[in-house]
């Protein structure tokens, strides 16, 4: 085959490579991505060019180390077999995906250290964890009552600092308990932190 023909066929092969809907990549013997098609890049939420040089086993985490060890040993001995690795990875939408990488050693000669033709098969997709609860609506006074409660203040002290009567403080606590279904003041404080009404890691406690 003449050099011109070789270039034409190489370009045709690359065009076909890009159009394949199955995620495919070519990696060197160390697992670094040399070439990736758009389908493979899409699984990582990036472009093919940005995958170049990345470790394929960092992008797709192996579930069993023994599967990787078999591939390393096979490459060392220049064996030509198909190898499978169960993997998981983080999808662009935040979900956890599970699947299988198929690695085929390829080279122009038996003596040459083979590269790896890697294909990805998606087996399972788990949705991203739902977002945490939205901050519960509280009034500024209720937020200050909760902050004082979280700091260990008694009802009498909270009343003094807020310029309320003890009955006034208890009124706000009853309303909050009914709204959140809290059984006691400890649960009220816990719900306040969980829902974002109180800022975590801040002392003394305060509402944002």
TAUR-V759964 format. One record per pair of residues at least 4 apart in sequence whose ideal C-beta (glycine too) atoms are under 7 Angstrom apart, sorted by the first residue. I is the first residue (numbers start at 1). J is the second residue. If there is no record, write none. Layout:
# TAUR-V759964
I/J ; I/J
This chain:
# TAUR-V759964
1/5 ; 1/6 ; 3/7 ; 4/8 ; 5/9 ; 6/10 ; 7/11 ; 8/12 ; 9/13 ; 10/14 ; 11/15 ; 12/16 ; 13/17 ; 14/18 ; 15/19 ; 16/20 ; 17/24 ; 17/37 ; 18/37 ; 18/38 ; 20/24 ; 20/37 ; 20/39 ; 21/39 ; 22/39 ; 22/119 ; 23/37 ; 23/39 ; 23/40 ; 23/43 ; 23/119 ; 23/120 ; 24/37 ; 24/39 ; 24/40 ; 24/118 ; 24/119 ; 25/33 ; 25/35 ; 25/36 ; 25/40 ; 25/56 ; 25/118 ; 26/34 ; 26/35 ; 26/115 ; 26/117 ; 27/31 ; 27/32 ; 27/33 ; 27/34 ; 27/56 ; 27/115 ; 27/116 ; 27/118 ; 28/32 ; 28/34 ; 28/115 ; 29/75 ; 29/113 ; 29/114 ; 29/115 ; 31/55 ; 31/56 ; 31/57 ; 32/53 ; 32/54 ; 32/55 ; 33/51 ; 33/52 ; 33/53 ; 33/54 ; 33/56 ; 34/52 ; 34/115 ; 36/40 ; 36/41 ; 36/48 ; 36/51 ; 37/48 ; 38/42 ; 38/48 ; 40/51 ; 40/120 ; 41/46 ; 41/47 ; 41/48 ; 41/51 ; 43/89 ; 43/120 ; 44/51 ; 44/59 ; 45/92 ; 46/50 ; 46/51 ; 54/58 ; 54/59 ; 56/60 ; 56/118 ; 57/62 ; 57/68 ; 59/89 ; 60/87 ; 60/89 ; 60/101 ; 60/120 ; 61/87 ; 61/88 ; 61/89 ; 62/67 ; 62/68 ; 62/85 ; 62/87 ; 63/86 ; 63/87 ; 63/88 ; 64/86 ; 65/69 ; 66/70 ; 67/84 ; 67/85 ; 67/86 ; 68/72 ; 68/85 ; 69/73 ; 70/74 ; 70/83 ; 71/75 ; 71/83 ; 71/103 ; 72/76 ; 73/77 ; 74/79 ; 74/81 ; 74/83 ; 74/105 ; 75/105 ; 75/114 ; 78/110 ; 78/114 ; 80/105 ; 82/102 ; 82/104 ; 83/103 ; 84/100 ; 84/102 ; 85/100 ; 85/101 ; 85/103 ; 86/100 ; 87/99 ; 87/100 ; 87/101 ; 88/96 ; 88/97 ; 88/98 ; 89/97 ; 90/94 ; 90/96 ; 91/95 ; 91/97 ; 91/125 ; 93/128 ; 94/128 ; 95/125 ; 95/126 ; 95/127 ; 95/128 ; 96/126 ; 97/122 ; 97/125 ; 98/123 ; 98/124 ; 99/120 ; 99/121 ; 99/122 ; 99/123 ; 100/121 ; 100/123 ; 101/118 ; 101/120 ; 102/119 ; 102/121 ; 103/116 ; 103/118 ; 104/116 ; 104/117 ; 105/114 ; 105/116 ; 106/114 ; 106/115 ; 106/117 ; 107/112 ; 107/113 ; 107/114 ; 107/115 ; 108/112 ; 133/194 ; 133/195 ; 135/195 ; 135/196 ; 135/197 ; 136/180 ; 136/195 ; 136/197 ; 138/142 ; 138/143 ; 138/197 ; 140/144 ; 141/145 ; 141/162 ; 141/172 ; 142/146 ; 142/172 ; 142/176 ; 143/147 ; 143/197 ; 143/207 ; 144/148 ; 144/162 ; 144/207 ; 145/149 ; 145/158 ; 145/162 ; 145/169 ; 145/172 ; 145/173 ; 146/150 ; 146/188 ; 146/189 ; 146/192 ; 146/197 ; 146/198 ; 146/207 ; 147/151 ; 147/198 ; 147/205 ; 147/206 ; 147/207 ; 148/153 ; 148/158 ; 148/161 ; 149/153 ; 149/158 ; 149/185 ; 149/188 ; 149/189 ; 150/189 ; 150/192 ; 150/198 ; 150/205 ; 151/204 ; 151/205 ; 153/157 ; 153/158 ; 154/158 ; 155/159 ; 155/166 ; 155/169 ; 155/170 ; 156/160 ; 156/166 ; 157/161 ; 158/162 ; 158/169 ; 159/164 ; 159/165 ; 159/166 ; 159/168 ; 159/169 ; 164/168 ; 164/169 ; 166/170 ; 167/171 ; 168/172 ; 169/173 ; 170/174 ; 171/175 ; 172/176 ; 173/177 ; 173/188 ; 174/178 ; 175/179 ; 176/180 ; 176/182 ; 176/188 ; 177/182 ; 177/188 ; 180/188 ; 180/191 ; 182/187 ; 182/188 ; 182/191 ; 183/187 ; 185/189 ; 186/190 ; 187/191 ; 188/192 ; 189/193 ; 190/194 ; 191/195 ; 192/197 ; 192/198 ; 193/198 ; 193/200 ; 197/207 ; 198/205 ; 198/207 ; 199/206 ; 199/208 ; 202/206
